[in-house]
Structures are given as C-alpha cells and as structure tokens.
C-alpha cells in the first residue's frame, strides 16, 4: 500500500515493504516531497550537507556517490560541508533524486505488544515493558542504532 506525502502525490511517494527476514519491524518509504524530507531531518537532527564542490564552496571529500552529491550531517558526526536547504533541494531536484528512509513499523510492534498484554490476562501497568519487549523480539536485537535512521538518496528511476 503506497505511503502518501503531505502533498498526497502518490506518483512521487512509494512504500517499499522490506522482506520480513531482511528488516523486521521497519518499513521503507521513498519520497520527493521537500516537507517530508525536512520533517525526517528535524526528527533526526540531520543537517543538509555535501561532499562535492558547489556554488557555495569547494569539495570537502570524495563521497563516491554516483553524482548524488548531497548528504546529511548528524550531531557528533559531521564529515561533510554544511549547505543551506535551498542548495540541498536544488541539487535534489536537478538530479531527479529520491529520498528513501526506514521507519519503525509501529503497527507490527503494537500487535506483538498486545499479544504480551493478552498473555498477562490484560493486567495493566506494563504497557511500556510490553512495547519494548515486542520491539526487541521483532527486530531481533539488530545493531546499528534506531532503524528509522537508515536512509538513502538515490536516482529516481520511476520516470
């Protein structure tokens, strides 16, 4: 089922469901909507950046990204040259890119947490424990931080 951006334009936004054995507990979303991208960035304290030479400055590092040229800097990890959002989106649009990111599949986790609650005969007071236990079970103790921090910026092959 397609995810929709704030603009509701289903042609630009697609949901890609990862195989359960690949990344349980997450779903993947692809968008070109600038508002969706800036909301994602704000949730993750991600700042627009580049490693390549642009009108605003020289190349900072060789990123081997097939010409995408834009990235994000995160708190405590900022290896790329900061740029303003206007420049980031100008590059994004000019190169017909697609922003792809993973989000936690809260419906899947909620269903598992509900099963825990039922197993305790509906006793109250452990809803947070049920949620975190369900999340641990579904994601199998995956490492690498929160699953919703994984992102890619790729060429849009939908057109």
C-alpha positions as CSV (number, residue, x, y, z in Angstrom):
1,X,0.0,0.0,0.0
2,X,1.6,3.3,-1.0
3,X,2.5,5.9,1.6
4,X,1.5,9.4,0.8
5,X,3.4,12.6,1.5
6,X,1.9,15.7,3.0
7,X,1.1,16.8,-0.6
8,X,-0.7,13.5,-1.2
9,X,1.0,12.9,-4.5
10,X,1.2,9.1,-4.8
11,X,3.3,9.4,-8.0
12,X,6.2,10.7,-6.1
13,X,5.9,8.7,-2.9
14,X,6.1,5.0,-2.7
15,X,6.2,2.5,0.1
16,X,8.6,-0.4,-0.3
17,X,8.0,-3.2,2.1
18,X,11.2,-5.0,3.1
19,X,11.1,-8.8,3.3
20,X,10.4,-9.8,6.9
21,X,13.6,-11.7,7.1
22,X,15.5,-8.7,6.0
23,X,14.5,-5.9,8.3
24,X,11.6,-7.0,10.6
25,X,9.8,-4.2,12.4
26,X,10.5,-1.5,9.8
27,X,9.0,-0.3,6.5
28,X,10.7,1.7,3.8
29,X,9.4,4.9,2.4
30,X,10.5,6.8,-0.7
31,X,9.6,10.4,-1.3
32,X,10.5,13.5,-3.3
33,X,8.4,15.8,-1.1
34,X,10.6,18.5,0.4
35,X,8.4,18.8,3.5
36,X,8.6,15.1,4.2
37,X,12.4,15.3,3.9
38,X,12.8,18.3,6.2
39,X,10.5,16.7,8.8
40,X,12.6,13.5,8.7
41,X,15.7,15.6,9.1
42,X,14.3,17.5,12.0
43,X,13.3,14.3,13.8
44,X,16.9,13.0,13.5
45,X,18.8,16.3,13.9
46,X,20.1,15.9,10.4
47,X,21.5,19.0,8.7
48,X,21.9,19.4,4.9
49,X,25.4,18.8,3.7
50,X,27.6,17.9,0.7
51,X,31.0,16.4,0.0
52,X,31.2,17.9,-3.5
53,X,32.1,21.3,-5.0
54,X,29.0,23.5,-5.4
55,X,28.4,27.2,-6.0
56,X,28.7,27.8,-2.2
57,X,32.1,26.1,-1.7
58,X,34.8,23.6,-2.6
59,X,34.6,19.8,-2.4
60,X,35.2,18.6,1.1
61,X,35.7,14.9,0.5
62,X,35.3,12.3,-2.2
63,X,32.0,10.6,-1.5
64,X,31.8,8.1,-4.4
65,X,28.0,8.5,-4.6
66,X,27.4,8.3,-8.4
67,X,26.8,12.1,-8.6
68,X,24.2,12.4,-5.9
69,X,26.4,15.0,-4.1
70,X,24.2,15.6,-1.1
71,X,24.2,14.1,2.4
72,X,23.3,14.9,6.0
73,X,25.5,15.7,9.0
74,X,24.4,14.4,12.4
75,X,25.3,15.6,15.9
76,X,28.8,14.3,16.7
77,X,29.3,13.1,13.2
78,X,29.7,15.9,10.6
79,X,32.2,14.9,8.0
80,X,30.6,16.9,5.1
81,X,30.4,20.6,4.3
82,X,27.2,22.2,5.6
83,X,24.9,23.8,3.0
84,X,21.6,25.5,3.2
85,X,18.3,23.7,2.5
86,X,17.7,25.7,-0.7
87,X,21.0,24.4,-2.2
88,X,20.4,20.9,-1.0
89,X,16.9,20.8,-2.6
90,X,18.2,22.5,-5.8
91,X,20.7,19.6,-6.2
92,X,18.0,17.1,-5.2
93,X,15.5,18.3,-7.8
94,X,18.1,19.0,-10.6
95,X,19.4,15.4,-10.3
96,X,15.9,13.9,-10.1
97,X,16.7,12.2,-6.8
98,X,14.5,10.1,-4.4
99,X,14.9,10.2,-0.6
100,X,14.4,6.7,0.8
101,X,14.2,6.0,4.6
102,X,13.2,3.4,7.0
103,X,10.7,3.9,9.8
104,X,9.7,1.7,12.6
105,X,6.6,-0.4,11.8
106,X,4.6,0.6,14.8
107,X,1.6,-1.5,13.8
108,X,3.7,-4.7,13.8
109,X,5.2,-3.8,17.2
110,X,1.8,-2.8,18.6
111,X,0.3,-6.2,17.6
112,X,3.1,-8.1,19.3
113,X,2.9,-5.8,22.4
114,X,-0.9,-6.5,22.5
115,X,-0.2,-10.3,22.4
116,X,2.1,-9.8,25.5
117,X,-0.7,-7.9,27.3
118,X,-3.2,-10.6,26.5
119,X,-0.7,-13.3,27.8
120,X,-0.8,-11.4,31.1
121,X,-4.6,-11.6,31.1
122,X,-4.9,-7.9,30.4
123,X,-3.2,-6.7,33.6
124,X,-2.4,-3.0,33.5
125,X,0.9,-1.3,34.4
126,X,3.3,-2.9,32.0
127,X,2.5,-1.3,28.6
128,X,6.0,0.2,28.2
129,X,7.6,-3.1,29.0
130,X,5.3,-4.9,26.6
131,X,6.2,-2.4,23.8
132,X,10.0,-2.6,24.3
133,X,9.9,-6.4,24.6
134,X,7.9,-6.6,21.4
135,X,10.3,-4.3,19.7
136,X,13.3,-6.4,20.8
137,X,11.7,-9.6,19.7
138,X,10.7,-8.3,16.2
139,X,13.9,-6.5,15.5
140,X,16.0,-9.4,16.9
141,X,18.4,-7.3,18.8
142,X,19.6,-5.7,15.5
143,X,22.6,-3.4,15.9
144,X,23.4,-0.1,14.2
145,X,21.1,2.2,16.1
146,X,17.5,3.0,15.6
147,X,16.1,1.5,12.4
148,X,14.5,4.8,11.4
149,X,17.9,6.5,11.0
150,X,18.8,4.4,7.9
151,X,18.4,6.5,4.7
152,X,19.5,6.6,1.1
153,X,19.5,9.3,-1.6
154,X,19.1,7.6,-5.0
155,X,18.4,8.4,-8.6
156,X,14.7,8.3,-9.3
157,X,14.1,5.5,-11.7
158,X,10.3,5.9,-11.6
159,X,10.1,8.2,-14.6
